Amino acid sequence: MASSRTTVTVPDAAAMQDLGRGLAPLLRPGDLVLLSGELGAGKTTLARGLGAGLGVRGAVTSPTFVIARVHPSLTGGPALVHVDAYRLGGGLDQMEDLDLDVSLTDSVVVVEWGEGRVEELSETRLEVRIERALGDEAPDEGEGDDERRVTLTGLGDRWAGTDWGVLRPAGV
């Protein structure tokens, strides 16, 4: 399977949201985006930026207690389906039980904690891993404590030849 990858260093939460805004124009209806990283890594912050970049209705917040939220487009683009798979022990079966009132093929589906749970939704997907800087890479305490390394891996022909350069605006 074809793949494409880039890694971006993100200095703080504002830049993480900007990264989401920059990523949004690369997304199309039917795209599956899996966000992984430890608790507090910035998954929801990135999703908030995606929502802003896609021009969707409603505040993009953690869907932990509702499991999934649908944010319709205000601009005629795809809806954003934001899912928290953390509590989906049954994986794909439980995802189908959510009875989302939107066609997933017409939406951008962003799944937090989706790794190992919902990959079967699509062979073609964007996997986003967010990691805190560790060891020698970590900045001095109090200086850049929010810095993250974000690795984006596009799997499938849909992502072959992606110009990741658009994700490097000033400050990112």
C-alpha positions, 0 to 999 in steps of 0.5 A: 500500500502506498504511503506518505509521511511527514513530521512537524514540531509544534511548539504550543497549543495555538500552533497545534490548532493552526496545524489543524487549520492547515491540514483541513484543505488537504481533506476530502469527503470520505477521509478517515483521520485517526488521532493517537497520543497520550492523554493531553497530547493535543488530539482535541486541539488539533480536531478544533483546528480541523473544524475551524479550517473546514468551516463547520458549525459548533464548537469542536470539543472532546466527544468523550461523554457523547462518543461522537459529534457531527458538525455540519459544514457552514461553507458547503464543504464536508461535515466533520464527524468527531469521534472519541473511540476511547470507550469503544471496546467493541471497535467498529461494531460499536461505531456502527451502533452510533447511528450517526445521522450523516453519510460517512462517505460525505464527511471527514471522520476524525477519530481520537483514540482510533488506533487499533479500533476503527482502521477497518473503516477505510484502507485509505486513511491519515494517521496522526501520532502526537508525542511529547518531546522526550529526553535530549529533545525535550526543552528546558523545564518551563520553556516550550513545555507544550512542544509536540512532535506530530507525525502524519502518515497518509496510507493508500493511493489517495495520500501519495504525492501529498504536499505536506509543505502547506503544514508549515506556516510561520510558527510551526 
